């Protein structure tokens, strides 16, 4: 079973973003790394100069690199960006919006967890179109995951295994609106919340997390206790989504369980120490409310 790292969803300072991936290349026991700005196209120019160095460092460390597309393509310049992205021939593009498929026709690519693949027929269609690996939507229960994996024995089926769950994307920017700014003049206020901004209900109960135009779960998914069940279901890769914590140690914790050096119980305790003060959840994979944990 592989271990992969998804793209950074939050607006981190460019130098921090670069150094994060440099450390992942040098120290993290992950097999696949997805990079690129996938949430807000306005952030892309800040990371563009660092991206070639990041890709080179990761590939030099023996990791497969995926270049992620935007989750929501709505502007003409974003369509141009997608065309340029799909023209890259040295890395595998990870499709997060179906806009990419026309440009990738017949070429190998990956499918990210933002594409709605809910059954084996849909998954098989994407494989015929060139998908070499598919990260399923995080809200799927294990029963559905197992059926899809069984139908795709030659394709890497991946599941979202750690991080705040991406739930929705919008054309509006919640961060900008909160600060009484327009989306076009947002001043990049989302950078003030490197782990997202917690959202509470009127009754002051923890509810969601906002990240610019993106809505995430409040709880952090952790499937370290489900690894054997997922392996038996045919899952070929676990995805870790970067959070504002030590992701190298998070990756090592998952790898220790994958390789039999640690029990799931011990790993769960370690994750709580590495990402303190955060509620964990595994409800979706168990077919229960996503925020629940058993």
Secondary structure, DSSP 8 states (H G I E B T S, - for coil): -EEEE----S---HHHHHHHHHHHHHH---SEEEES--S-GGGHHHHHHHHHHHHHHHHHTT-EEEEE--S---SHHHHHHHHHHHT--SSEEEESSTTHHHHTTTS-EEE-TTS---SHHHHHHHHHTTEEEEE--TT--HHHHHHHHHH-TTSEEEEEEEEEEEEEE-SS-HHHHHTT--GGG-TTGGGG-TT-EEEE-TT--EEEEEETTEEEEEEEEE-GGGHHHHHHTT--EEEE---SS-HHHHHHHHHHHHTTSS-HHHHHHHHHHHTTT--EE-TGGGTS-TT---
